[in-house]
Amino acid sequence: MINLRASEIAKIVRGELVGDDVAVTSAPVFDSKAAKPGSIFLALKGEKVDGHSYIESAFANGAVLAFVTVASANRCIVVPDVMSALNLLAAHVREVLKDLTVIALTGSQGKTTTKDLLQHILESVGKTVAPVGNFNNELGTPITLLQCDENTKFCILEMGARHVGDIATLCKMAKPNIGMVLRVGTAHIGEFGSAEAVATAKSEMISSLEGSAIAILGQYDDFTKEMSSLHNGKLLTFGETTSADVRATDIEIREGRPHFDLVTPAGRAAVGLRIVGIHQVANALAAAAVASALGASIDLIAGALSTAEVNSKWRMQIHEFNGFVLINDAYNSSPESAEAALRTLVLFAQERGGQSWAFLGKMHELGASSRERHAAIGTLALELGIDHLVGISSPEYAEAVGANSAMTVHLFESKEDSLSLVDQMRSGDVILVKASRAEAFEFLAEEISSKLEAIAVDSEEEER
């Protein structure tokens, strides 16, 4: 964060400083344990927790100032609303850092992986700030921006939306130089009511751009393609069709990982991704489109994509041990990402020669279409040739699967009960674990791993 005096910050956020003046040198935090020397603590009031109770703890960890709605004994700025004050401070810092290039991205699928890939590319060009995980809401976006200082060259922001208007508000604060929409899917359709409403929310990324900014659009759905009419400035497209400005050709899958030729207006170069799944091609192209728009050479882009690792937990993490492969994709789930995960599972199983096991939990936020979309994923699993479909607290996956189908269906009420299947697995088998975040399937992945490792140890002892 740029250095500011507490008295300056009080004027920026239109609050009242209580206590003596001090230099603020570190970005705000909302977790008192994460406070650093020189930081601001945000005393946010939630449904169950009041941040005002943790001000002392934050100061003990180095915080020198707090944003509060009720005056504290510690140095603080009293404001009507802490979130609004945070937004005002971030908008000010963005205005001061005129040489900073802000890249904002949104979409129903792929935001975090695209962010990770893009960060890896841009860090080879200059100091880059990006959110950790999917820190992409009205709290995470300004905090990420406030981590920038005079030495930061690029700031990558993920922007999610729960309501129409959310992304427009974030864009007004961040003033992106580049705004990108990856795709519009069915994630959060339960909250918005329809795919059209989701598209309206995502389109604010493009309609909010200034004329000098660059709009980048994926070519994977009609809603995103139609957003080109919302921007009068420079436009760049990416996809797997010949009409896209940045595209992939000659795509191959080797050990589950995509290899392709990257084609941009600057030329052609080979890419071999280290991350798994055919769907990662779209994320790589999105990152390549941004880097291309910023003037990076195609050789730099292709080289960086070929060495990038995904930093975010529980997203297509591959664990290989004792002949088994476990695909831990437990961070979240939607119909689009579930399809991508199942296709990846099939590819791995075909290469290994073992059976495929899909442990699937509920996909949340699908509204009235939830039952139908779960059933569609079950049907897709059958069509793809999945050997075992394991539905946990989600019998809807099996509704359209016939009793005599080639795919074996296992339905369980709990994750713990499903672990009984591990005894049926054999070396060469590939296991996928995937569900919406609230289902906490990362713990299921850990338990399956532990049991498989134990089976392998027992087998080795028997051979001895």
PyMOL commands that set and color helices and strands:
alter all, ss='L'
color gray80, all
select helices_A, chain A and resi 6-13+32-34+51-60+82-96+111-122+140-145+166-174+189-192+195-207+222-230+280-293+298-307+335-352+367-384+395-398+415-424+437-439+442-463
alter helices_A, ss='H'
color red, helices_A
select strands_A, chain A and resi 4-5+16-18+23-24+40-42+65-68+76-78+101-106+128-129+154-158+178-181+214-218+234-239+246-254+257-264+267-272+317-321+324-328+356-360+388-392+408-412+430-434
alter strands_A, ss='S'
color yellow, strands_A
deselect
rebuild
show_as cartoon
